[in-house]
Amino acid sequence: MKTDLPLKLLSLLRTADLLPFLGLPATDVVEVVVRELPTTRRALDTLIRIRSPQGQEYLHLLEWQGYGDRAALWRLGGYMALVGQTEPQTTIVGTIVYLKPADDVGDTLTMVVDGEVQHQWGFRCIRLWEQDAVAAVATGNLALATLSPLMRGADAPLVEQAVQLVLQTAPPAQQADLLSILGVFAAPLMAPEQFIHLVTKEKLMSSELMEYLAQDIIAEQEAKWQARLATERQALEAQLTAERQMREAERQIREAEREALEARLEAEREAREAERQMREAERQALEARLEAERQTLEAEREAHQQAEQEMHRRIEREAHLAQLQTERETLAALVALRFPDAPLRLTTLIHKITDVGRLQALRADVPELPDLATLEQRLRDAV
């Protein structure tokens, strides 16, 4: 996320709003400039000329730090020194504002020799993520509301509140720019499509900031595209040369392979003829072997069928005997239950019965028999 231009523009648009945020003694803003440094031809972030409550005018150099740079404090100190050379009689105060923890390189330059501090230069420091986003929007301060997406506790609903604050209270001439800046900072919290829907595309496109950002994006994409084209062109030329050399080598290889193939085909033809004759002999031998195996299998099949038939007869016989034994035991149990004093000879008669159907008929009739004599006669008849 490029923040330099949006932050500079915000500082120019809402300088007075930033004074309470910076904690400086001030009654009003005398001037705000983006001054070119005499030696580096580099523009300062924001140089504010302020009048204190007692009437003293002083300069405040506001440095926004939105990326990691170990030289950030040296740069701020160097800027202050260069401005001081042009206005040595003026008090100059410097503040560095870190946008996120990864950008933070501290607030003090400390020079140490052999473990002893020789010099320290401290700077005013504000860490945006330590600020309360809800409180910032609640103040009604447009600058703080625009910065609120970078503060602690910011979320999409709070961005919507900040948008409404800008729409309701910002001067019409500043609305488009403030909304554009807010949209840049709110990108991690709210999809650009949602933000555009919230504020309308027309308001954003009327901002000069959007034009500058678009130009930066176009220039950046154009540079990337040109670099990519150059790289791809070099790679393509190298690829074409390599492919041309490869094709020539492949042609020579294919010619050698063709000659070797012709020789191999002739040898294979002769080998196939010999193989055909050998396969014919093998076929005849195989047919004779198959016929012998067929006869063997037929004999085995007949033997297997006979064995299966014998087994089925044995199983049926064993099943019959098991059922016969079960019916005998069941009938004996019913007789003992019906006639507790039945003599042992009745049991012997039961075990002489070999017809399952008769046993089942006797079992069904036992409960209805009047006496032992009738039962015994029935058993004898069944035998």
C-alpha positions in Angstrom: 0.0 0.0 0.0 1.6 3.3 -1.1 0.9 5.9 1.6 3.3 8.8 0.9 1.0 10.8 -1.4 -2.2 10.2 0.6 -0.5 11.2 3.9 1.0 14.3 2.4 -2.3 15.3 0.9 -4.1 14.6 4.2 -1.5 16.8 6.1 -2.1 19.6 3.6 -5.9 19.3 3.7 -6.5 18.9 7.4 -3.4 20.4 9.1 -5.3 22.0 12.0 -7.0 18.6 12.7 -3.6 17.0 13.2 -2.4 19.5 15.9 -4.2 17.8 18.8 -3.1 14.4 17.5 0.5 15.6 17.5 0.2 17.1 21.0 1.9 20.3 20.1 1.3 23.7 21.8 -0.6 25.6 19.1 -3.4 28.0 18.5 -3.4 28.1 14.7 -1.5 27.0 11.6 0.4 29.8 9.9 1.6 27.9 6.9 1.9 24.4 5.5 4.5 23.6 2.8 6.1 20.7 1.1 9.6 22.1 0.9 12.4 20.9 -1.4 15.6 20.3 0.4 18.6 22.3 -1.0 21.1 19.4 -1.2 19.0 16.3 -2.0 16.3 17.9 -4.2 13.9 15.7 -2.1 10.6 16.9 -0.8 9.8 16.8 2.9 6.7 15.0 4.0 5.0 18.0 5.7 6.5 21.2 7.2 4.0 23.1 9.3 4.6 26.6 10.6 2.6 26.9 13.8 1.9 29.8 16.3 1.9 28.7 19.9 -0.6 30.0 22.6 2.0 32.6 23.6 2.5 33.8 20.1 5.7 32.1 19.2 6.0 30.8 15.6 7.9 27.5 15.1 8.3 24.8 12.5 7.1 21.3 12.9 8.4 18.6 10.5 6.0 15.8 10.2 7.5 12.5 8.9 5.1 9.7 8.0 6.8 6.3 8.0 4.8 3.7 6.1 7.6 1.2 5.4 10.6 -0.4 7.2 13.7 1.8 7.0 16.5 1.6 9.6 17.6 5.1 8.5 14.2 6.7 9.1 15.4 8.6 12.3 18.6 9.7 10.6 16.6 11.0 7.7 14.3 13.0 10.0 17.2 14.4 11.9 18.9 15.3 8.6 15.8 17.0 7.3 15.5 19.1 10.5 19.2 20.0 10.2 18.8 21.1 6.6 15.7 23.2 7.4 17.6 24.7 10.4 20.4 25.8 8.1 17.8 27.9 6.2 16.1 29.3 9.3 18.7 29.0 12.1 16.7 31.4 14.4 13.5 29.3 14.2 12.6 26.4 16.6 12.1 23.2 14.7 10.2 20.2 16.2 10.2 16.8 14.4 7.6 14.0 14.8 7.8 10.6 13.2 4.5 8.8 12.8 4.7 5.0 12.3 1.8 3.4 10.4 2.3 -0.2 11.5 4.6 -2.2 13.9 6.8 -3.4 11.1 7.8 0.2 10.2 8.9 1.0 13.8 12.6 1.6 14.3 12.2 3.5 17.6 12.2 7.2 18.7 15.9 7.7 19.7 19.2 7.8 18.0 21.8 6.5 20.5 25.5 6.7 19.9 27.5 4.1 21.9 31.3 3.7 22.1 32.6 0.7 24.1 29.3 0.2 25.8 29.0 3.9 27.0 26.4 6.3 25.6 28.1 9.2 24.0 25.1 11.0 22.5 21.4 10.6 22.3 18.9 12.4 20.0 15.3 11.8 20.8 12.3 12.5 18.5 8.6 12.9 19.1 7.0 9.6 18.1 3.4 8.4 17.4 2.5 4.8 16.7 -0.8 4.7 14.9 -1.7 1.2 15.9 -1.6 2.2 19.6 -4.3 4.9 19.0 -8.0 4.1 19.6 -9.8 4.0 16.2 -13.3 4.3 17.8 -12.2 7.3 19.9 -10.6 9.0 16.8 -13.9 8.8 14.9 -15.9 9.9 17.9 -14.0 13.1 18.1 -15.4 14.3 14.8 -11.9 15.2 13.7 -11.7 14.6 10.0 -8.0 13.9 9.9 -8.2 11.4 12.7 -11.3 9.8 11.2 -9.4 9.4 7.9 -6.4 7.8 9.7 -8.7 5.6 11.9 -8.4 2.4 9.7 -4.7 2.4 10.7 -5.5 2.5 14.4 -6.3 -0.2 17.0 -9.8 -1.6 16.9 -10.6 -0.5 13.3 -13.1 -2.6 11.3 -15.5 -2.3 8.4 -18.4 -0.8 10.4 -16.0 1.9 11.7 -14.9 2.7 8.2 -18.5 3.3 7.3 -18.8 5.7 10.2 -15.7 7.5 9.1 -17.1 7.8 5.6 -20.4 9.2 6.9 -18.4 11.7 9.0 -16.5 12.9 5.9 -19.7 13.1 3.8 -21.6 15.1 6.5 -18.9 17.5 7.8 -16.1 17.9 5.3 -16.1 20.9 3.0 -17.3 19.9 -0.5 -14.0 20.8 -2.0 -12.2 18.3 0.3 -14.6 15.5 0.3 -13.4 13.6 -2.7 -9.7 13.8 -1.6 -10.5 12.7 2.0 -12.6 9.8 0.8 -9.9 8.7 -1.6 -7.3 8.8 1.2 -9.7 6.9 3.5 -10.3 4.3 0.8 -6.5 3.7 0.5 -6.1 3.2 4.3 -9.3 1.1 4.5 -8.3 -1.4 1.9 -7.2 -4.1 4.4 -10.6 -3.8 6.2 -13.0 -3.4 3.4 -13.1 -4.6 -0.3 -12.5 -1.8 -2.7 -15.9 -2.6 -4.4 -17.7 -2.3 -1.1 -16.0 1.1 -0.4 -16.8 2.4 -3.9 -20.4 1.3 -3.5 -20.5 3.1 -0.1 -19.2 6.5 -1.3 -20.1 6.3 -5.1 -17.5 6.1 -7.9 -18.3 9.7 -8.9 -17.1 11.2 -5.7 -13.8 9.2 -5.8 -13.0 10.0 -9.4 -13.3 13.7 -8.8 -10.2 13.5 -6.6 -6.9 14.6 -8.0 -5.3 11.9 -5.7 -7.1 9.2 -7.7 -5.6 10.6 -10.9 -2.1 10.6 -9.3 -2.5 7.1 -7.9 -3.8 5.9 -11.3 -0.8 7.5 -13.0 1.6 5.8 -10.6 -0.1 2.5 -11.1 0.0 2.8 -14.9 3.7 3.9 -14.8 4.6 1.0 -12.5 2.7 -1.5 -14.6 4.2 -0.1 -17.8 7.7 -0.5 -16.4 7.0 -4.0 -15.2 5.5 -4.8 -18.7 8.6 -3.4 -20.5 10.9 -5.3 -18.2 8.9 -8.4 -18.8 8.9 -7.9 -22.5 12.6 -7.5 -22.6 13.2 -10.6 -20.5 10.7 -12.6 -22.6 12.3 -11.4 -25.8 15.8 -12.4 -24.7 14.4 -15.8 -23.5 12.6 -16.3 -26.8 15.7 -15.5 -28.9 17.8 -17.9 -26.8 15.0 -20.5 -27.1 14.8 -20.1 -30.9 18.5 -20.5 -31.2 18.5 -23.6 -29.0 15.6 -25.0 -30.9 17.3 -24.4 -34.3 20.4 -26.2 -33.1 18.3 -28.9 -31.6 16.4 -29.5 -34.8 19.6 -29.9 -36.8 20.9 -32.4 -34.3 17.6 -34.2 -34.4 17.7 -34.4 -38.2 21.1 -36.0 -38.2 20.0 -38.3 -35.4 16.8 -39.3 -37.4 18.9 -40.0 -40.5 21.1 -42.3 -38.6 18.1 -43.9 -36.9 16.4 -44.4 -40.3 19.4 -46.4 -41.6 19.6 -48.4 -38.5 15.9 -49.0 -38.6 16.0 -50.4 -42.2 18.7 -52.8 -41.1 16.8 -53.8 -38.0 13.6 -54.3 -40.0 15.3 -56.7 -42.4 16.8 -58.7 -39.5 13.4 -58.7 -37.8 11.7 -60.0 -40.9 14.1 -62.9 -41.1 13.6 -63.5 -37.4 9.8 -63.4 -37.7 9.9 -66.1 -40.4 12.0 -68.3 -38.3 9.7 -67.6 -35.4 6.6 -68.4 -37.5 8.0 -71.8 -38.3 8.8 -72.4 -34.7 5.3 -71.3 -33.6 3.7 -73.7 -36.1 5.7 -76.6 -34.6 4.7 -75.4 -31.1 1.1 -75.2 -32.2 1.0 -78.7 -33.3 2.7 -79.9 -30.1 0.3 -77.7 -28.1 -2.8 -79.2 -29.8 -1.6 -82.8 -29.0 -0.9 -81.8 -25.4 -4.3 -80.1 -25.1 -6.1 -83.2 -26.4 -4.3 -85.3 -23.9 -5.2 -82.9 -21.1 -8.8 -82.8 -22.3 -9.1 -86.5 -22.0 -7.4 -86.4 -18.5 -9.8 -83.6 -17.5 -12.8 -85.6 -18.7 -11.8 -88.6 -16.7 -11.2 -86.4 -13.6 -14.6 -84.7 -14.2 -16.4 -88.1 -14.2 -14.5 -89.2 -11.1 -15.3 -85.9 -9.4 -19.0 -86.2 -10.3 -19.1 -89.8 -8.8 -17.4 -88.5 -5.7 -19.8 -85.6 -5.4 -22.8 -88.0 -5.8 -21.4 -90.3 -3.1 -20.8 -87.3 -0.8 -24.4 -86.0 -1.3 -25.7 -89.5 -0.5 -23.6 -89.6 2.7 -24.7 -86.1 3.7 -28.4 -87.0 3.1 -28.0 -90.2 5.1 -26.3 -88.3 8.0 -29.0 -85.6 7.9 -31.7 -88.3 8.0 -30.0 -90.0 10.9 -29.6 -86.7 12.7 -33.3 -85.8 12.1 -34.3 -89.3 13.2 -32.3 -89.0 16.4 -33.8 -85.6 17.1 -37.3 -86.9 16.6 -36.7 -89.9 18.8 -35.3 -87.7 21.6 -38.2 -85.3 21.2 -40.8 -88.1 21.3 -39.1 -89.7 24.4 -39.1 -86.4 26.2 -42.8 -85.8 25.4 -43.7 -89.4 26.6 -41.8 -88.8 29.9 -43.6 -85.5 30.3 -47.0 -87.0 29.5 -46.5 -90.3 31.4 -43.9 -89.8 34.1 -44.2 -93.5 35.2 -43.7 -94.9 31.6 -41.5 -98.1 31.6 -38.0 -98.1 30.0 -39.2 -100.5 27.3 -41.2 -97.7 25.7 -37.9 -95.8 25.1 -36.5 -98.9 23.5 -39.5 -99.1 21.2 -39.0 -95.5 20.3 -35.4 -96.1 19.2 -36.5 -99.0 17.0 -38.7 -96.7 14.9 -36.8 -95.7 11.7 -39.5 -93.7 9.9 -39.2 -89.9 10.7 -42.8 -89.3 9.5 -44.2 -91.9 12.0 -42.1 -90.3 14.8 -43.5 -86.9 13.9 -47.1 -88.3 13.9 -46.6 -90.0 17.3 -45.2 -86.8 18.7 -48.3 -84.9 17.6 -50.6 -87.6 19.1 -48.9 -88.1 22.5 -50.8 -85.3 24.3 -54.1 -86.9 23.2 -53.4 -90.6 24.2 -55.5 -91.8 27.1 -53.1 -94.3 28.8 -49.7 -96.1 28.6 -51.3 -99.2 27.0 -52.6 -97.2 24.0 -49.2 -95.5 23.7 -47.2 -98.8 23.8 -49.5 -100.3 21.1 -49.0 -97.2 18.9 -45.2 -97.5 19.3 -45.3 -101.2 18.4 -47.3 -100.5 15.3 -44.8 -97.9 14.2 -41.9 -100.3 14.6 
